[in-house]
Amino acid sequence: MPNPLSETVIDLYRRHAAQWGGSGWNERVWREAFAKELSRGSAVLDLGCGGGEPIARFLVDQDLQ
């Protein structure tokens, strides 16, 4: 029997995949808005994939840990 939650997540990814993988995607606005809400030195856990570029580097450059 399928898990309703996993089916919902899969559907969400399918509907929005083009926004993440296309050449027009630019997360800079979202990164800056997120960082603006935090105090300098705040701890942030980057659970993204990859080696920390560009998101973790951006957070470090914003004096976040």
Beta strands, then each sheet from edge to edge (+ up, - down):
end
